[in-house]
Amino acid sequence: MRHARRRVVRRVTRLAAVGGLLLGGAMVTTAVASEPSAPVIGVPFTAPPATGEGTDLVSRLGNARTAGSWIDSAGRPVVAVTDEKAAAEVKRAGAQAKMVRHSMSDLKSAAATLRSAPRVAGTSWALDYKSNQVVVRGDSTVSASDWSRMTEVAEGIGSFVRMERTAGTFTTRLNGAQPILSTAGRCSAGFNVTDGKSDFILTAGHCGPDGSVWFADDRGRQQVGTSLRGSFPGDDYSLVKYDGGRAGNGADVVAVGDGKGVRITGVADAEVGQKIFRSGSTSGLRQGEVTALNATVNYPEGTVTGLIETNVCAEPGDSGGPMFADGIAIGLTSGGSGDCKAGGTTFFQPVTKALTELGVKLIVAKSSGGTGAAPAPSASPGAASPGSSAPITGTDVSTLLSRLTDPRNVGPGMLVIAGSLVALVATRWIRAEQDRKAYRQYYSATWG
């Protein structure tokens, strides 16, 4: 067994040299036991969420008659409406209707007014469909005078703009704890994508400007890829092109810790109230809920709009990691406040927009129906079904941990990839066993 482990470590090292490793949230591409059939290429919006009925109703009824939708605690869609006729249509469609005073047009107009005001770093706002309000938050860096000025703007809009102060600071670069760095910063990666000719890693745009080089070793000799076609601020996404051109086997898998991985089967937009999970190179798998959409965050580096707001926690190095639910890709970690001890607010770049703007497609697992929706369990012994868990193999955990966390090995090449291996391959770096159990309980039908 000991000799077998040594052979495995040598194999992983050799694969890293040719760009066969993923950064951050995605797992090592060759690290899936009993490899399933080759992944297929998905398309943007390939799989709407199972609870997308509320979103469809909002789209059909229009912004003047609705004010968003969400999922209640029982998993049922709820649609905010502004008139009785719209309420009746929602009920006929089998969803719940909630009468509200302000329409989606009102909420978006308020957000536009806030956006046109002088920018204040450390503030954010998002559309809270459940309360029918626009919630403005200011972190600890916002001065009393700036907060007073923002409050005056909010009062000029109307009483449906709610002002809140929040602890901590809104930041994109969640760096600090670990001495594992890149040429541009320490981050995690989201999902593997392709343009049909080459494969890429989709991650956060703030992780590094175009031209940032990524390595797999601690001396900067084994280059994995180069950042290109990023957008930040404004949006927060970028591509890292594999030097070898291909992501390799297992490119459709995201690690969830404890030697498990979730196969990604499709991509969809988030819904308020949706239970989500995210994985990152520091805090591993964490669970939470989508609390608001169309969020704007004024980071110190610039303003990002159209984000997904959640109550899932994040810590140093988690930026760029994937957010998903039941095998469906939803977002990329952009930034936030707090940590996984005290909690906090975390914002995500929607994957759907990134795919559309970049002209790439998600690399997904094959599903029985071909749509990327939650499939039936796989009939192949030892292989995980799409959206389910699969064992992570192909590395000696203790050897990698001791090497990657040794400060003497820190160099320009000890970047996101190293951080991802520590957190996504080594189970002791995934500190949330309860969150893995939650994923298994919530998505028991697709857990292998």
NORURKA-V35214 format. One record per residue. N is the residue number from 0. RES is the residue in three letters. SS is DSSP state (A for helix, B for strand, O for the rest). OMEGA is omega as a letter, one per 40 degrees, with the letter a starting at -180 (999 if undefined). Layout:
# NORURKA-V35214
n & res & ss & omega
N & RES & SS & OMEGA
N & RES & SS & OMEGA
This chain:
# NORURKA-V35214
n & res & ss & omega
0 & MET & O & a
1 & ARG & A & i
2 & HIS & A & i
3 & ALA & A & i
4 & ARG & A & i
5 & ARG & A & i
6 & ARG & A & i
7 & VAL & A & a
8 & VAL & A & i
9 & ARG & A & a
10 & ARG & A & i
11 & VAL & A & i
12 & THR & A & i
13 & ARG & A & i
14 & LEU & A & i
15 & ALA & A & a
16 & ALA & A & a
17 & VAL & O & i
18 & GLY & O & a
19 & GLY & O & i
20 & LEU & O & i
21 & LEU & O & i
22 & LEU & O & i
23 & GLY & O & a
24 & GLY & O & i
25 & ALA & B & a
26 & MET & O & i
27 & VAL & O & a
28 & THR & O & a
29 & THR & O & a
30 & ALA & O & i
31 & VAL & B & i
32 & ALA & O & a
33 & SER & O & a
34 & GLU & O & i
35 & PRO & O & i
36 & SER & O & a
37 & ALA & O & i
38 & PRO & O & i
39 & VAL & B & a
40 & ILE & B & i
41 & GLY & O & i
42 & VAL & O & i
43 & PRO & O & i
44 & PHE & O & a
45 & THR & O & a
46 & ALA & O & i
47 & PRO & O & i
48 & PRO & O & a
49 & ALA & O & a
50 & THR & O & a
51 & GLY & O & a
52 & GLU & A & i
53 & GLY & A & i
54 & THR & A & i
55 & ASP & A & a
56 & LEU & A & i
57 & VAL & A & i
58 & SER & A & a
59 & ARG & A & a
60 & LEU & A & i
61 & GLY & O & a
62 & ASN & O & a
63 & ALA & O & a
64 & ARG & O & a
65 & THR & B & i
66 & ALA & B & i
67 & GLY & B & i
68 & SER & B & i
69 & TRP & B & a
70 & ILE & B & a
71 & ASP & O & a
72 & SER & O & i
73 & ALA & O & i
74 & GLY & O & a
75 & ARG & O & i
76 & PRO & B & i
77 & VAL & B & a
78 & VAL & B & i
79 & ALA & B & a
80 & VAL & B & a
81 & THR & O & i
82 & ASP & O & a
83 & GLU & A & i
84 & LYS & A & i
85 & ALA & A & i
86 & ALA & A & i
87 & ALA & A & i
88 & GLU & A & i
89 & VAL & A & a
90 & LYS & A & i
91 & ARG & A & i
92 & ALA & O & i
93 & GLY & O & i
94 & ALA & O & i
95 & GLN & B & i
96 & ALA & B & i
97 & LYS & B & a
98 & MET & B & a
99 & VAL & O & a
100 & ARG & O & a
101 & HIS & O & a
102 & SER & O & i
103 & MET & A & i
104 & SER & A & i
105 & ASP & A & a
106 & LEU & A & a
107 & LYS & A & i
108 & SER & A & i
109 & ALA & A & i
110 & ALA & A & i
111 & ALA & A & i
112 & THR & A & i
113 & LEU & A & a
114 & ARG & A & a
115 & SER & A & i
116 & ALA & O & i
117 & PRO & O & a
118 & ARG & O & i
119 & VAL & O & i
120 & ALA & O & a
121 & GLY & O & i
122 & THR & B & i
123 & SER & B & i
124 & TRP & B & a
125 & ALA & B & i
126 & LEU & B & i
127 & ASP & B & a
128 & TYR & O & a
129 & LYS & O & a
130 & SER & O & a
131 & ASN & O & a
132 & GLN & B & i
133 & VAL & B & a
134 & VAL & B & i
135 & VAL & B & i
136 & ARG & B & i
137 & GLY & B & a
138 & ASP & O & a
139 & SER & O & a
140 & THR & O & a
141 & VAL & O & a
142 & SER & O & i
143 & ALA & A & a
144 & SER & A & i
145 & ASP & A & i
146 & TRP & A & i
147 & SER & A & i
148 & ARG & A & i
149 & MET & A & a
150 & THR & A & i
151 & GLU & A & i
152 & VAL & A & a
153 & ALA & A & a
154 & GLU & A & i
155 & GLY & A & i
156 & ILE & A & a
157 & GLY & O & a
158 & SER & O & a
159 & PHE & O & i
160 & VAL & B & a
161 & ARG & B & a
162 & MET & B & i
163 & GLU & B & i
164 & ARG & B & a
165 & THR & O & i
166 & ALA & O & i
167 & GLY & O & a
168 & THR & O & i
169 & PHE & O & a
170 & THR & B & i
171 & THR & O & a
172 & ARG & O & a
173 & LEU & O & a
174 & ASN & O & i
175 & GLY & O & a
176 & ALA & O & a
177 & GLN & O & i
178 & PRO & O & i
179 & ILE & O & a
180 & LEU & O & i
181 & SER & O & i
182 & THR & O & a
183 & ALA & O & a
184 & GLY & O & a
185 & ARG & O & a
186 & CYS & O & i
187 & SER & O & i
188 & ALA & B & a
189 & GLY & B & a
190 & PHE & B & i
191 & ASN & B & a
192 & VAL & B & a
193 & THR & B & i
194 & ASP & O & a
195 & GLY & O & i
196 & LYS & O & i
197 & SER & O & i
198 & ASP & B & a
199 & PHE & B & i
200 & ILE & B & i
201 & LEU & B & a
202 & THR & B & a
203 & ALA & O & a
204 & GLY & A & a
205 & HIS & A & a
206 & CYS & A & i
207 & GLY & O & i
208 & PRO & O & i
209 & ASP & O & a
210 & GLY & O & i
211 & SER & O & a
212 & VAL & B & a
213 & TRP & B & a
214 & PHE & B & i
215 & ALA & O & a
216 & ASP & O & a
217 & ASP & O & i
218 & ARG & O & i
219 & GLY & O & a
220 & ARG & O & a
221 & GLN & O & a
222 & GLN & B & i
223 & VAL & B & a
224 & GLY & B & a
225 & THR & B & i
226 & SER & B & i
227 & LEU & B & i
228 & ARG & B & i
229 & GLY & B & i
230 & SER & B & i
231 & PHE & O & e
232 & PRO & O & a
233 & GLY & B & i
234 & ASP & O & i
235 & ASP & O & i
236 & TYR & B & i
237 & SER & B & i
238 & LEU & B & i
239 & VAL & B & a
240 & LYS & B & i
241 & TYR & B & i
242 & ASP & O & i
243 & GLY & O & i
244 & GLY & O & a
245 & ARG & O & i
246 & ALA & O & i
247 & GLY & O & a
248 & ASN & O & a
249 & GLY & O & a
250 & ALA & O & a
251 & ASP & O & a
252 & VAL & B & i
253 & VAL & B & a
254 & ALA & B & i
255 & VAL & B & i
256 & GLY & B & a
257 & ASP & O & i
258 & GLY & O & a
259 & LYS & B & i
260 & GLY & B & i
261 & VAL & B & i
262 & ARG & B & a
263 & ILE & O & a
264 & THR & O & a
265 & GLY & B & a
266 & VAL & B & a
267 & ALA & O & i
268 & ASP & O & i
269 & ALA & O & i
270 & GLU & O & i
271 & VAL & B & a
272 & GLY & O & a
273 & GLN & O & i
274 & LYS & B & a
275 & ILE & B & i
276 & PHE & B & i
277 & ARG & B & i
278 & SER & B & a
279 & GLY & B & a
280 & SER & O & i
281 & THR & O & a
282 & SER & O & i
283 & GLY & B & a
284 & LEU & B & i
285 & ARG & B & a
286 & GLN & B & i
287 & GLY & B & a
288 & GLU & B & i
289 & VAL & B & a
290 & THR & B & i
291 & ALA & B & i
292 & LEU & B & i
293 & ASN & B & a
294 & ALA & B & i
295 & THR & B & i
296 & VAL & B & i
297 & ASN & B & i
298 & TYR & B & i
299 & PRO & O & a
300 & GLU & O & a
301 & GLY & B & a
302 & THR & B & i
303 & VAL & B & a
304 & THR & B & i
305 & GLY & B & a
306 & LEU & B & i
307 & ILE & B & i
308 & GLU & B & a
309 & THR & B & i
310 & ASN & O & i
311 & VAL & O & a
312 & CYS & O & i
313 & ALA & O & a
314 & GLU & O & a
315 & PRO & O & i
316 & GLY & O & a
317 & ASP & O & a
318 & SER & O & i
319 & GLY & O & a
320 & GLY & O & a
321 & PRO & B & i
322 & MET & B & a
323 & PHE & B & i
324 & ALA & B & i
325 & ASP & O & i
326 & GLY & O & a
327 & ILE & B & i
328 & ALA & B & a
329 & ILE & B & a
330 & GLY & B & i
331 & LEU & B & a
332 & THR & B & i
333 & SER & B & a
334 & GLY & B & a
335 & GLY & B & a
336 & SER & O & i
337 & GLY & O & i
338 & ASP & B & a
339 & CYS & O & i
340 & LYS & O & a
341 & ALA & O & a
342 & GLY & B & a
343 & GLY & O & i
344 & THR & O & i
345 & THR & B & a
346 & PHE & B & a
347 & PHE & B & i
348 & GLN & B & i
349 & PRO & B & i
350 & VAL & A & a
351 & THR & A & a
352 & LYS & A & i
353 & ALA & A & i
354 & LEU & A & a
355 & THR & A & a
356 & GLU & A & a
357 & LEU & A & a
358 & GLY & O & i
359 & VAL & O & a
360 & LYS & B & i
361 & LEU & B & i
362 & ILE & B & a
363 & VAL & B & i
364 & ALA & O & i
365 & LYS & O & i
366 & SER & O & a
367 & SER & O & a
368 & GLY & O & i
369 & GLY & O & a
370 & THR & O & a
371 & GLY & O & i
372 & ALA & O & a
373 & ALA & O & a
374 & PRO & O & i
375 & ALA & O & i
376 & PRO & O & a
377 & SER & O & i
378 & ALA & O & a
379 & SER & O & i
380 & PRO & O & i
381 & GLY & O & a
382 & ALA & O & a
383 & ALA & O & i
384 & SER & O & i
385 & PRO & O & a
386 & GLY & O & a
387 & SER & O & i
388 & SER & B & i
389 & ALA & B & a
390 & PRO & B & i
391 & ILE & B & i
392 & THR & O & i
393 & GLY & O & i
394 & THR & O & i
395 & ASP & O & a
396 & VAL & A & a
397 & SER & A & i
398 & THR & A & i
399 & LEU & A & a
400 & LEU & A & a
401 & SER & A & a
402 & ARG & A & a
403 & LEU & A & a
404 & THR & O & i
405 & ASP & O & a
406 & PRO & A & a
407 & ARG & A & a
408 & ASN & A & a
409 & VAL & O & i
410 & GLY & O & a
411 & PRO & O & a
412 & GLY & O & a
413 & MET & O & a
414 & LEU & O & a
415 & VAL & A & a
416 & ILE & A & i
417 & ALA & A & i
418 & GLY & A & a
419 & SER & A & i
420 & LEU & A & i
421 & VAL & A & a
422 & ALA & A & a
423 & LEU & A & i
424 & VAL & O & a
425 & ALA & O & a
426 & THR & A & a
427 & ARG & A & i
428 & TRP & A & i
429 & ILE & O & a
430 & ARG & O & a
431 & ALA & O & i
432 & GLU & A & a
433 & GLN & A & i
434 & ASP & A & i
435 & ARG & A & i
436 & LYS & A & i
437 & ALA & A & i
438 & TYR & A & a
439 & ARG & A & a
440 & GLN & A & a
441 & TYR & A & a
442 & TYR & O & a
443 & SER & A & a
444 & ALA & A & a
445 & THR & A & i
446 & TRP & O & a
447 & GLY & O & 999
